[in-house]
Amino acid sequence: SKNSVHILEKQLYQPISLRVQQNCLQILRNLSDQAVKLENLDSLIQLLIELLQTNDLIT
C-alpha cells in the first residue's frame, strides 16, 4: 500500500490528463484508511490540499 500511495502521488504532480488526475484522487480517497497509517505523507497532503483549492476539478 505504501508504494501505491507514492506512485499515485507522483502521478498527481505530472498527470497525463485531468481524468487520470481525478481517478488518482478517487483512488487515494478510497485508500485513505490505510494511507493515514503511512509515514512521510506531508508532501502528498499538501498537494491534495492545493488540488482541492483549484476550480478546475470536476465534481
JOVEN-V687628 format. One record per residue. N is the residue number from 1. SS is DSSP state (H for helix, E for strand, C for the rest). PSI is psi in whole degrees, -180 to 180 (* if undefined). BURIAL is + if it has 24 or more other ideal C-beta (glycine too) atoms within 12 Angstrom, else -. Layout:
# JOVEN-V687628
N;SS;PSI;BURIAL  N;SS;PSI;BURIAL
This chain:
# JOVEN-V687628
1;C;-34;-  2;H;-47;-  3;H;-39;-  4;H;-38;-  5;H;-42;+  6;H;-35;-  7;H;-43;-  8;H;-39;+  9;H;-46;+  10;H;-39;-  11;H;-31;+  12;H;-31;+  13;H;-35;-  14;C;72;-  15;C;148;-  16;C;-38;-  17;C;168;-  18;H;-37;-  19;H;-43;-  20;H;-43;-  21;H;-45;+  22;H;-40;+  23;H;-40;-  24;H;-41;+  25;H;-41;+  26;H;-41;-  27;H;-44;-  28;H;-39;+  29;H;-43;-  30;H;-28;-  31;H;0;+  32;H;-35;-  33;H;-39;-  34;H;-35;-  35;H;-33;+  36;C;-15;-  37;C;-6;-  38;C;159;-  39;C;162;-  40;C;48;-  41;C;10;+  42;H;-45;-  43;H;-38;-  44;H;-45;+  45;H;-43;-  46;H;-44;-  47;H;-43;+  48;H;-40;+  49;H;-44;-  50;H;-42;-  51;H;-39;+  52;H;-24;-  53;C;-10;-  54;C;156;-  55;C;0;-  56;C;-15;-  57;C;136;-  58;C;131;-  59;C;*;-
